């Protein structure tokens, strides 16, 4: 996943910092969408995962005014707490 995101952002494959997992952290995530499909008739907009990821990254890039202030607030709180 990290590799796909970095590629979509035009960054090098090693352009990230690895951190150890927290104790008790989930080792993997699996989503079962069968109830959404069966009971609500939902279908994903994108069948191609890479295309959906690219479009998601594009959406966030175009809407930085929506998420950037919250990100900055969180980072400032971490910095104030010495993290």
Secondary structure, DSSP 8 states (H G I E B T S, - for coil): -HHHHHHHHT--TT-S------TT--S------HHHHHHH----S-SSHHHHHHHHHHHHHHTHHHHHHHHHHHHHHHHHTT-
